[in-house]
Amino acid sequence: MSEPQSAPDPLQPARLGPVTLRNRVLKAATFEGRTPKSLVSDDLIEFHRQVAAGGAGMTTVAYCAVSPDGRSAKHQLYWRPEALPGLRRLTDAVHDEGAAVSAQLGHAGPVAPALELGSPALSASRRLHAASMSLTKAASAADIDRIARQHAEAAEKAIECGFDAVELHFGHNYFISSFLSPNLNRRKDSYGGELRNRARPALQTARAVRDAVGDRIAVLAKLNMDDGAPGGFWVDEAAQVARWLEADGSVDAIELTAGSSLRNPMYLFRGDAPLQEFAGAMKQPVKLGVQLVGKALIRSYPYEDAFLLEQARQIRAAVRLPLVLLGGITSKETMDLAMSEGFQFVAMARALLREPDLINRIQAGERDKSLCIHCNKCMPTIYRRTRCVLVPEG
């Protein structure tokens, strides 16, 4: 009888597809709010350089829209020739600090601010976007094909810019996630109804990206396990989609997430809901939408470490594919717990906003746990410049 294998050390090197990372800690994608005119700024480069210098194995640039209509904010980065030199400077800066760097690719779909972008937001089905008081447009088959192709083209550009990985955004009721959600997808065609149909855009997009990049970079998918809304995508269906992605061989790992940017954004974050700060950060008519429906939309949930673990265990039991545990990873203890539960990587967001050098501090024995208090007041700062409000600027 063979001896049981011990859990890996999260702070030791690990393989992610074709890439070797110096440790198993990923900086989760958090929109940085540092892309004026949809271009890379020195501030954005410094943001990721600090995370890299602070010890994370890989940092994730968010959010890199695959097309202008796929942005979730007017000044958000999207893949165009003018953006590429800045992205190359960014990857060089991260590599100089010894870390890898990933680009999060996605299309905002119904989350896109239609009024700011000047075009209707695309979704699986036509619906009202309560915050902006506008209607989305049901995507056509041609739209789905175009967006899958644009993901593949963006992944090729990521290689040109020196990225080590791309992360496909299949969560939070963005474009792909809106198809997966039974609540948002009311279609009667081959993209609606049973799960296999609703999963077609996700599988098509992942396959298009893999065909484009081969094994030159790592490919991850960020997949919702639970929309956190009645009638939404749920963990049993997420397990099946994960099985299909694994069988297709299109991704090297899945990062497990939850929540809906449309219907329940705080479900992912847990902790305090900074409603007043959200309203103060927004312009009309979005400010009015938050004031009218904010209490229903921006709910608060008790925080606990590793708060997505119970759902993630069900995905872990369904596939052998490497998985990234996200949600309440704030200490060496929770990292070790993730490894003992069979997860290959962990992802941190708020903890690294509070302390970009947290991993170095843990490795040096200076700190066991993040100083983050989960007040979530960092969330409204994404509209100007994402930061921890407890850390003085400059």
Phi, psi and chi 1 to 4 in degrees:
 res  aa     phi    psi   chi1   chi2   chi3   chi4
   1 MET       -  129.2 -174.4  173.9  179.5      -
   2 SER   -75.8  149.9   61.4      -      -      -
   3 GLU   -72.1  140.3  -69.4  -71.5  -29.9      -
   4 PRO   -64.6  139.4   21.3  -31.1      -      -
   5 GLN   -76.4  138.8  -68.6 -172.6  -19.9      -
   6 SER   -77.3  154.4   59.9      -      -      -
   7 ALA   -67.7  144.1      -      -      -      -
   8 PRO   -69.1  156.7   24.4  -33.1      -      -
   9 ASP   -79.4  120.5 -176.6  -18.2      -      -
  10 PRO   -65.0  -15.7   23.9  -34.1      -      -
  11 LEU  -100.1   10.4  -59.8 -179.3      -      -
  12 GLN  -104.1  159.9  -69.0  -61.2  -51.6      -
  13 PRO   -58.4  151.8  -25.2   35.2      -      -
  14 ALA  -150.8  154.7      -      -      -      -
  15 ARG   -95.7  131.5 -166.1   83.1  172.2  162.4
  16 LEU  -125.0  100.1  174.6   59.1      -      -
  17 GLY    58.2 -128.2      -      -      -      -
  18 PRO   -84.3    2.8   32.0  -35.3      -      -
  19 VAL  -110.2  136.6 -178.9      -      -      -
  20 THR  -100.0  121.1  -62.1      -      -      -
  21 LEU   -97.4  150.1  -54.2 -178.5      -      -
  22 ARG   -73.0  -18.4   65.5 -174.2  176.8 -169.7
  23 ASN  -159.2 -179.1   58.1   54.4      -      -
  24 ARG   -98.8   17.4  -63.1  173.2 -177.9  -94.1
  25 VAL  -102.5  121.3 -178.5      -      -      -
  26 LEU  -107.7  140.0  -46.2 -176.9      -      -
  27 LYS   -79.2  113.9  165.9   66.0  176.6   68.2
  28 ALA   -66.2  152.2      -      -      -      -
  29 ALA   -67.4  123.2      -      -      -      -
  30 THR  -135.5  120.2   48.7      -      -      -
  31 PHE   -53.5  126.2  177.9   48.6      -      -
  32 GLU   -87.3  -20.1  -54.5   91.3  -15.0      -
  33 GLY    64.4   31.6      -      -      -      -
  34 ARG  -129.9   39.4  -64.5  159.3 -165.8 -125.4
  35 THR  -128.2   67.6   49.7      -      -      -
  36 PRO   -59.3  138.0   22.8  -33.7      -      -
  37 LYS    58.4   26.2  -61.1 -178.4  179.8  178.4
  38 SER    61.6   33.9  -57.7      -      -      -
  39 LEU  -128.3  157.9  -64.7  171.0      -      -
  40 VAL   -67.8  132.9  172.5      -      -      -
  41 SER  -107.8  163.0   64.2      -      -      -
  42 ASP   -60.0  -33.3  -70.5  -16.7      -      -
  43 ASP   -64.0  -40.3 -164.4   18.9      -      -
  44 LEU   -65.1  -42.8  179.3   69.0      -      -
  45 ILE   -61.3  -43.5  -66.0  172.9      -      -
  46 GLU   -65.8  -37.0  179.3   60.7   14.0      -
  47 PHE   -55.2  -50.4  177.9   91.8      -      -
  48 HIS   -77.7  -29.2  -72.9  -76.2      -      -
  49 ARG   -63.5  -40.1 -170.6 -155.8   65.4   76.7
  50 GLN   -63.9  -40.7  -73.2 -174.5   17.4      -
  51 VAL   -63.1  -42.4  172.1      -      -      -
  52 ALA   -65.2  -45.8      -      -      -      -
  53 ALA   -64.6  -25.2      -      -      -      -
  54 GLY   -80.8   -3.4      -      -      -      -
  55 GLY   113.0   -8.3      -      -      -      -
  56 ALA   -61.3  148.6      -      -      -      -
  57 GLY   -71.1  -37.5      -      -      -      -
  58 MET  -150.7  138.8 -176.2  166.1   74.2      -
  59 THR  -108.5  152.1 -173.0      -      -      -
  60 THR  -118.7  123.6  -51.6      -      -      -
  61 VAL   -84.2  123.5  179.8      -      -      -
  62 ALA  -132.6  142.6      -      -      -      -
  63 TYR  -119.2  129.0  158.8   84.4      -      -
  64 CYS   -99.2   92.5  -55.1      -      -      -
  65 ALA   -65.4  142.8      -      -      -      -
  66 VAL   -81.3  -10.2  -60.7      -      -      -
  67 SER  -158.0  160.2   60.9      -      -      -
  68 PRO   -58.0  -36.9  -23.8   32.6      -      -
  69 ASP   -78.3   -4.8   66.1  -42.0      -      -
  70 GLY   -95.6    5.4      -      -      -      -
  71 ARG   -74.4  148.7  -70.5  171.5  -71.5  171.6
  72 SER  -101.6    2.9   63.4      -      -      -
  73 ALA  -154.9  148.4      -      -      -      -
  74 LYS   -58.2  -41.6 -177.4  177.0 -179.5  179.7
  75 HIS   -96.3   20.5  -66.8  -65.9      -      -
  76 GLN   -74.8  150.6 -160.0  165.7   64.3      -
  77 LEU   -65.2  138.1 -173.1   76.8      -      -
  78 TYR  -139.6  158.9   64.5   95.2      -      -
  79 TRP   -75.6  110.5  -66.6   91.7      -      -
  80 ARG  -152.0  159.9   55.5 -178.1  173.0  137.6
  81 PRO   -53.7  -38.3  -27.7   35.1      -      -
  82 GLU   -65.2  -23.3  -63.5   88.1  -16.8      -
  83 ALA   -85.6  -18.6      -      -      -      -
  84 LEU   -67.2  -43.2  -56.0 -170.4      -      -
  85 PRO   -58.4  -40.2  -25.3   35.6      -      -
  86 GLY   -66.0  -38.3      -      -      -      -
  87 LEU   -65.6  -36.3  -72.5  167.7      -      -
  88 ARG   -65.0  -40.1  166.9   55.2   80.5  172.2
  89 ARG   -63.1  -37.5  -71.1 -163.6  -62.1  120.8
  90 LEU   -65.7  -48.2 -170.0  156.3      -      -
  91 THR   -64.7  -36.8   60.7      -      -      -
  92 ASP   -62.3  -41.6  -74.7  -14.5      -      -
  93 ALA   -64.6  -40.9      -      -      -      -
  94 VAL   -66.6  -44.9  170.7      -      -      -
  95 HIS   -62.8  -35.0  -69.8  150.7      -      -
  96 ASP   -62.7  -23.0  -74.4  -13.6      -      -
  97 GLU   -94.3    3.3  -61.1  -68.8   -9.1      -
  98 GLY    89.7    6.7      -      -      -      -
  99 ALA  -106.0  164.2      -      -      -      -
 100 ALA   -94.2  167.8      -      -      -      -
 101 VAL  -143.4  136.3   56.0      -      -      -
 102 SER  -118.0  149.9  175.5      -      -      -
 103 ALA  -109.6  123.8      -      -      -      -
 104 GLN   -81.7  120.3 -174.6 -175.2   61.5      -
 105 LEU  -105.6  138.2  -50.2 -179.2      -      -
 106 GLY  -174.5  172.0      -      -      -      -
 107 HIS  -126.3  126.3 -170.3  -70.6      -      -
 108 ALA   -66.9  -24.3      -      -      -      -
 109 GLY    57.1 -127.2      -      -      -      -
 110 PRO   -69.1  -10.7   25.2  -34.9      -      -
 111 VAL   -81.7  -16.7  179.4      -      -      -
 112 ALA   -60.9  138.5      -      -      -      -
 113 PRO   -80.2   94.7   29.7  -32.8      -      -
 114 ALA   -56.7  -42.5      -      -      -      -
 115 LEU   -66.4  -39.6  -63.5  177.9      -      -
 116 GLU   -68.5  -39.9  -76.8 -171.8   36.8      -
 117 LEU   -86.0  -15.1  -59.4 -175.7      -      -
 118 GLY    78.3   19.7      -      -      -      -
 119 SER  -150.8  151.2   59.6      -      -      -
 120 PRO   -61.2  143.3  -18.5   30.6      -      -
 121 ALA   -74.9  138.8      -      -      -      -
 122 LEU   -87.9  144.7  -71.0  175.0      -      -
 123 SER  -150.2  171.7 -175.4      -      -      -
 124 ALA   -60.5  -40.4      -      -      -      -
 125 SER  -138.7  159.5  -60.1      -      -      -
 126 ARG   -67.6  133.0 -174.7  175.5  171.0   86.7
 127 ARG  -157.3  165.4   68.4  177.1  -57.4  -81.9
 128 LEU   -87.1  130.1  174.8   67.7      -      -
 129 HIS   -93.5  104.8 -170.8  -54.0      -      -
 130 ALA   -62.1  -39.7      -      -      -      -
 131 ALA   -65.2  -41.1      -      -      -      -
 132 SER   -99.6   -1.6   61.8      -      -      -
 133 MET    53.4   46.7  -54.8  -57.6  -71.2      -
 134 SER  -134.2  162.6   61.6      -      -      -
 135 LEU   -99.1  139.3  -70.9  171.8      -      -
 136 THR   -83.0  166.6   64.2      -      -      -
 137 LYS  -110.8  131.5  176.2 -175.4  174.7 -177.5
 138 ALA   -67.2  127.1      -      -      -      -
 139 ALA   -68.6  141.3      -      -      -      -
 140 SER   -87.3  169.3   66.1      -      -      -
 141 ALA   -59.8  -36.4      -      -      -      -
 142 ALA   -65.0  -38.3      -      -      -      -
 143 ASP   -62.2  -43.5  -70.7  -37.1      -      -
 144 ILE   -62.4  -44.8  -63.4  166.5      -      -
 145 ASP   -63.1  -42.8  -70.7  -16.3      -      -
 146 ARG   -62.1  -45.6  166.8 -179.4   65.9   86.5
 147 ILE   -68.7  -36.6  -69.5  168.8      -      -
 148 ALA   -61.7  -44.0      -      -      -      -
 149 ARG   -64.0  -38.9 -177.4  176.5   67.7 -106.9
 150 GLN   -67.0  -32.3  -72.1  171.5  -32.0      -
 151 HIS   -61.1  -45.0  -83.5   77.7      -      -
 152 ALA   -63.6  -43.0      -      -      -      -
 153 GLU   -65.1  -39.0  -68.0  167.6   -8.1      -
 154 ALA   -65.2  -38.7      -      -      -      -
 155 ALA   -63.2  -38.4      -      -      -      -
 156 GLU   -65.9  -39.1  -69.3 -178.0  -53.9      -
 157 LYS   -65.5  -35.3  -70.5 -176.0  176.5   71.0
 158 ALA   -60.4  -39.5      -      -      -      -
 159 ILE   -62.6  -44.6  -66.5  174.3      -      -
 160 GLU   -57.4  -34.3  -66.3  175.6   25.3      -
 161 CYS   -87.4   -0.5  -66.1      -      -      -
 162 GLY    93.1   11.6      -      -      -      -
 163 PHE   -69.7  147.9  -76.8   93.3      -      -
 164 ASP   -91.6  -19.1  -55.9  -74.9      -      -
 165 ALA  -156.8  160.7      -      -      -      -
 166 VAL  -127.5  147.0  -69.0      -      -      -
 167 GLU  -118.2  121.5  177.0 -174.4  -73.5      -
 168 LEU   -88.9  123.0  -47.5  179.9      -      -
 169 HIS   -85.1  100.3 -161.6  -29.9      -      -
 170 PHE  -110.5   26.9  -67.4  170.7      -      -
 171 GLY  -126.3  179.5      -      -      -      -
 172 HIS    62.5   20.7  -53.3  165.2      -      -
 173 ASN    65.2   25.1  -71.8  164.2      -      -
 174 TYR   -67.6 -169.8  -79.4   42.8      -      -
 175 PHE   -52.9  -58.3 -176.7   75.5      -      -
 176 ILE   -62.2  -42.7  -61.9  -66.4      -      -
 177 SER   -65.5  -28.9  177.8      -      -      -
 178 SER   -66.7  -28.9   75.7      -      -      -
 179 PHE   -73.7  -38.7  -79.4   85.0      -      -
 180 LEU   -66.3  -30.1  -68.7  170.7      -      -
 181 SER   -76.9  119.2  169.4      -      -      -
 182 PRO   -60.8  -27.7  -17.3   29.1      -      -
 183 ASN   -71.4  -39.0 -179.0  -85.6      -      -
 184 LEU   -92.0  -22.6  -61.4  178.8      -      -
 185 ASN  -101.9  102.4 -175.3  -12.9      -      -
 186 ARG  -110.6   22.2  -56.4  -60.1  177.2   88.3
 187 ARG   -69.4  153.9  -60.3  172.3   74.8  105.7
 188 LYS  -111.2    3.9  -55.3  -61.2 -176.8 -177.3
 189 ASP   -96.2 -162.0   62.1    3.5      -      -
 190 SER   -75.0    2.4   58.9      -      -      -
 191 TYR  -109.2    9.2  -65.9  101.2      -      -
 192 GLY  -133.7  173.0      -      -      -      -
 193 GLY    88.8 -117.3      -      -      -      -
 194 GLU   -66.4  158.1   64.4  179.9   32.0      -
 195 LEU   -58.2  -41.2  179.9   59.6      -      -
 196 ARG   -55.5  -38.9  174.1   60.6   84.3  166.7
 197 ASN   -70.5  -44.8  -71.8  -14.0      -      -
 198 ARG   -66.1  -24.8  -72.4 -175.8  -82.1  118.8
 199 ALA   -86.6   -6.0      -      -      -      -
 200 ARG   -57.3  -45.9  -75.2 -177.8   64.1 -163.1
 201 PRO   -61.4  -37.5  -27.1   38.1      -      -
 202 ALA   -64.4  -49.0      -      -      -      -
 203 LEU   -67.2  -39.5  -60.4  175.0      -      -
 204 GLN   -63.2  -43.5  177.3 -177.0  -13.2      -
 205 THR   -66.7  -45.3  -61.5      -      -      -
 206 ALA   -62.1  -41.3      -      -      -      -
 207 ARG   -66.5  -39.7  174.3   42.1   52.0 -169.5
 208 ALA   -61.8  -41.2      -      -      -      -
 209 VAL   -67.2  -45.4  169.1      -      -      -
 210 ARG   -62.2  -41.6  176.0   58.2   74.7 -168.4
 211 ASP   -62.4  -33.2  -72.3  -15.0      -      -
 212 ALA   -76.0  -37.6      -      -      -      -
 213 VAL  -103.4  -17.0  -54.9      -      -      -
 214 GLY    58.9 -131.6      -      -      -      -
 215 ASP  -109.9   26.8   61.0   -2.2      -      -
 216 ARG   -76.2  -30.7  -69.7  178.2  -70.3  169.8
 217 ILE  -138.5  165.2   57.1  173.8      -      -
 218 ALA   -79.6  146.8      -      -      -      -
 219 VAL  -123.4  120.7  179.1      -      -      -
 220 LEU  -114.1  155.1  -58.5   89.5      -      -
 221 ALA  -119.7  135.2      -      -      -      -
 222 LYS   -98.8  107.9 -169.8  166.5 -168.4  172.5
 223 LEU  -114.5  129.5  179.3   67.9      -      -
 224 ASN   -65.7  139.0 -106.3   27.8      -      -
 225 MET   -98.6  -23.8  -62.7 -178.0  -69.5      -
 226 ASP  -162.7  122.8  172.7   11.6      -      -
 227 ASP   -71.6  -16.9  -71.5  -10.8      -      -
 228 GLY    70.5   24.8      -      -      -      -
 229 ALA  -141.9  143.8      -      -      -      -
 230 PRO   -56.1  134.7  -23.8   33.6      -      -
 231 GLY    75.8    8.7      -      -      -      -
 232 GLY   -89.7 -176.1      -      -      -      -
 233 PHE   -62.3  139.7 -167.0   57.5      -      -
 234 TRP  -134.1  167.4 -179.7 -120.1      -      -
 235 VAL   -62.6  -32.2   66.8      -      -      -
 236 ASP   -65.8  -38.6   58.5  -20.7      -      -
 237 GLU   -73.0  -35.8  -68.2 -168.3  -35.2      -
 238 ALA   -61.1  -38.6      -      -      -      -
 239 ALA   -61.3  -39.8      -      -      -      -
 240 GLN   -69.1  -41.2 -178.2   57.2   65.5      -
 241 VAL   -62.2  -40.2  173.8      -      -      -
 242 ALA   -60.9  -40.1      -      -      -      -
 243 ARG   -61.7  -42.8  -69.9 -171.3 -164.9   99.8
 244 TRP   -65.6  -41.2  -73.8  -27.9      -      -
 245 LEU   -62.5  -41.7  -71.8  167.3      -      -
 246 GLU   -63.7  -45.3  179.0  177.8   49.9      -
 247 ALA   -63.8  -33.3      -      -      -      -
 248 ASP   -77.0  -20.5 -171.8   56.8      -      -
 249 GLY    69.8   23.1      -      -      -      -
 250 SER   -88.1  -17.4   52.5      -      -      -
 251 VAL  -128.1  152.1  -60.4      -      -      -
 252 ASP   -90.9  -20.4  -63.9  -58.2      -      -
 253 ALA  -164.7  159.2      -      -      -      -
 254 ILE  -122.4  129.2  -62.9  175.6      -      -
 255 GLU   -96.2  125.4 -177.5  175.3  -50.7      -
 256 LEU   -93.8  126.9  -58.0  169.6      -      -
 257 THR  -136.7 -174.8 -171.8      -      -      -
 258 ALA  -162.0  165.0      -      -      -      -
 259 GLY    99.0  163.4      -      -      -      -
 260 SER  -128.8  121.5  166.8      -      -      -
 261 SER   -64.5  -19.5  -65.8      -      -      -
 262 LEU   -87.9  -43.0  -68.7  171.3      -      -
 263 ARG  -114.9  -23.0  -57.2 -165.8   62.0 -158.7
 264 ASN  -162.8   69.1 -162.4   -3.3      -      -
 265 PRO   -64.7  -31.6   22.1  -33.7      -      -
 266 MET   -74.9  -10.2  -71.5  -56.6  -59.4      -
 267 TYR   -61.8  -30.5 -168.4   73.2      -      -
 268 LEU   -75.7  -35.7  168.8   60.1      -      -
 269 PHE   -91.0  -37.9  -64.4   94.6      -      -
 270 ARG    59.7  154.5  -46.8  -64.2  165.6   95.0
 271 GLY   100.9 -161.3      -      -      -      -
 272 ASP   -66.4  149.4  -61.7  -23.2      -      -
 273 ALA  -107.4  105.4      -      -      -      -
 274 PRO   -82.4   69.6   31.7  -34.5      -      -
 275 LEU   -62.4  -43.8 -173.9   59.9      -      -
 276 GLN   -62.2  -41.1 -178.1  176.9  -15.7      -
 277 GLU   -68.0  -36.9  -72.7   81.4   -1.2      -
 278 PHE   -61.0  -49.7  -93.0  118.7      -      -
 279 ALA   -61.1  -40.1      -      -      -      -
 280 GLY   -67.1  -24.0      -      -      -      -
 281 ALA   -88.0  -10.3      -      -      -      -
 282 MET  -105.6  156.3  -65.0  179.7 -178.2      -
 283 LYS   -97.6  162.3  -61.5  177.9 -179.0  178.4
 284 GLN   -70.6  146.3  -62.3  -67.7    6.7      -
 285 PRO   -88.9    0.1   34.4  -36.1      -      -
 286 VAL   -63.5  -38.6  178.3      -      -      -
 287 LYS   -56.6  -43.1 -179.1 -168.4  -71.1  -81.1
 288 LEU   -63.0  -40.9  177.1   61.0      -      -
 289 GLY   -60.7  -42.1      -      -      -      -
 290 VAL   -65.3  -40.9  171.2      -      -      -
 291 GLN   -65.8  -33.5  -68.3  169.4  -23.8      -
 292 LEU   -80.4  -43.5  -70.0  174.6      -      -
 293 VAL  -120.3    5.7  -58.8      -      -      -
 294 GLY   -57.5  -42.1      -      -      -      -
 295 LYS   -64.3  -31.6  -71.6 -175.5  179.1  178.9
 296 ALA   -79.5  -34.8      -      -      -      -
 297 LEU   -84.4  -44.3  178.8   63.9      -      -
 298 ILE   -99.6   76.3  -53.2  176.3      -      -
 299 ARG   -86.4  159.9  -71.2  166.5  -87.6  179.2
 300 SER  -108.1  148.9   64.8      -      -      -
 301 TYR  -132.4  142.3  -67.0   85.6      -      -
 302 PRO   -59.3  139.7  -19.1   30.4      -      -
 303 TYR   -89.2  142.0  174.0   84.3      -      -
 304 GLU  -149.8  153.3   60.6 -179.3    0.8      -
 305 ASP   -61.9  147.0  -75.4   -9.3      -      -
 306 ALA    51.7   47.8      -      -      -      -
 307 PHE   -72.9  -11.4   54.1   77.3      -      -
 308 LEU  -100.6    7.0  -66.9 -179.0      -      -
 309 LEU   -63.0  -42.7  177.3   58.5      -      -
 310 GLU   -60.4  -44.0 -177.6  176.1   -8.7      -
 311 GLN   -69.5  -40.5  -67.3  160.5  -50.8      -
 312 ALA   -63.1  -31.0      -      -      -      -
 313 ARG   -57.7  -34.8  -76.5  176.3  176.3  140.2
 314 GLN   -70.2  -33.3  -62.5  175.8   63.0      -
 315 ILE   -73.1  -39.0  -48.8  -62.1      -      -
 316 ARG   -59.0  -38.1  179.1   67.9  -71.4  164.0
 317 ALA   -72.2  -19.5      -      -      -      -
 318 ALA   -91.2  -24.2      -      -      -      -
 319 VAL  -137.2  160.9  -62.9      -      -      -
 320 ARG  -101.4   -7.1  -59.6 -177.1   64.5 -176.7
 321 LEU   -57.2  142.7 -167.2   69.0      -      -
 322 PRO   -56.9  137.6  -28.4   36.4      -      -
 323 LEU  -125.0  147.8  -62.6  177.7      -      -
 324 VAL  -110.0  121.3 -176.0      -      -      -
 325 LEU   -89.0  126.2 -176.0   65.0      -      -
 326 LEU  -120.2  154.9  172.4   71.8      -      -
 327 GLY   104.1  100.7      -      -      -      -
 328 GLY    71.4   32.6      -      -      -      -
 329 ILE   -92.6   97.7  -50.5  -63.3      -      -
 330 THR  -127.0    0.8   60.2      -      -      -
 331 SER  -152.9  166.6   66.3      -      -      -
 332 LYS   -61.9  -34.7  179.3   62.3  161.0   55.6
 333 GLU   -61.9  -44.0 -177.3  179.4    2.6      -
 334 THR   -71.7  -31.8   51.3      -      -      -
 335 MET   -61.9  -47.3  -66.2 -178.4 -149.0      -
 336 ASP   -62.8  -38.4  -70.9  -25.5      -      -
 337 LEU   -60.8  -45.4  172.6   62.9      -      -
 338 ALA   -58.5  -44.0      -      -      -      -
 339 MET   -63.8  -40.4  -60.6  -62.0  112.6      -
 340 SER   -68.2  -23.8   70.2      -      -      -
 341 GLU   -87.5    0.1  -67.4  -88.2   -4.6      -
 342 GLY    96.6   10.7      -      -      -      -
 343 PHE   -88.2  140.7  -62.5   91.5      -      -
 344 GLN   -87.9  -24.0  -75.7   72.8   26.4      -
 345 PHE  -142.7  159.5  -59.4   92.5      -      -
 346 VAL  -125.5  153.6  -66.4      -      -      -
 347 ALA  -125.3  136.5      -      -      -      -
 348 MET  -119.6  144.5  -69.6 -177.7  164.5      -
 349 ALA  -127.2  -75.7      -      -      -      -
 350 ARG   -61.3  -36.0  -70.6  170.4  -68.4  178.2
 351 ALA   -60.8  -36.1      -      -      -      -
 352 LEU   -85.1  -18.7  -66.0  180.0      -      -
 353 LEU   -67.2  -41.5  -84.3 -179.1      -      -
 354 ARG   -67.8  -43.3 -178.8   69.6  175.8   87.2
 355 GLU  -141.3   92.4  -61.8  170.3  -82.6      -
 356 PRO   -58.4  -23.6  -22.2   32.8      -      -
 357 ASP   -99.0   21.3   61.9  -12.4      -      -
 358 LEU   -58.7  -40.8  176.0   61.7      -      -
 359 ILE   -65.9  -42.1  -54.5  -53.0      -      -
 360 ASN   -61.1  -40.4  -78.4  -10.8      -      -
 361 ARG   -65.1  -40.8  -70.5  178.3  178.8  -86.6
 362 ILE   -65.5  -43.8  -70.4  174.1      -      -
 363 GLN   -63.3  -34.2  -73.4 -177.2  -50.3      -
 364 ALA   -82.5   -3.8      -      -      -      -
 365 GLY    78.1   12.7      -      -      -      -
 366 GLU   -82.1  -22.5  -62.4  175.0   10.8      -
 367 ARG  -150.7  140.4  173.6  106.1   69.3 -111.2
 368 ASP  -101.0  -22.8  -67.6  -34.3      -      -
 369 LYS  -145.6  150.6 -172.9  175.8  178.3   62.8
 370 SER   -64.7  153.4  167.4      -      -      -
 371 LEU   -84.2   -4.6  -65.2  176.6      -      -
 372 CYS   -58.7  133.8  177.5      -      -      -
 373 ILE  -106.8    6.1   61.4  171.2      -      -
 374 HIS    61.0   35.3  -38.3  -66.6      -      -
 375 CYS   -74.8  -21.2   66.5      -      -      -
 376 ASN    65.7   14.8  -67.5  -41.5      -      -
 377 LYS   -72.9   -7.6  -68.4 -177.7 -180.0 -179.9
 378 CYS   -69.7  -27.8   56.5      -      -      -
 379 MET   -61.5  -48.4  -66.4  176.3   62.3      -
 380 PRO   -66.1  -16.0  -22.0   34.1      -      -
 381 THR   -71.9  -11.1   70.2      -      -      -
 382 ILE   -63.5  -19.7   68.3  171.9      -      -
 383 TYR   -78.7  -10.9  -59.4  102.6      -      -
 384 ARG  -128.2  -56.0  -68.3 -178.4  173.7   84.5
 385 ARG  -167.1  104.8 -177.1  174.9  177.5  -90.2
 386 THR   -63.4  129.3  -54.5      -      -      -
 387 ARG  -164.3  165.4   63.9 -173.8 -174.3   88.8
 388 CYS   -83.3  122.6  174.3      -      -      -
 389 VAL   -71.9  -12.3  -60.6      -      -      -
 390 LEU   -83.6  -10.2  -57.9  179.9      -      -
 391 VAL  -102.4  119.9  178.3      -      -      -
 392 PRO   -57.6  136.2  -21.6   32.8      -      -
 393 GLU   -67.2  141.0  -69.0 -168.6   90.0      -
 394 GLY    84.2      -      -      -      -      -
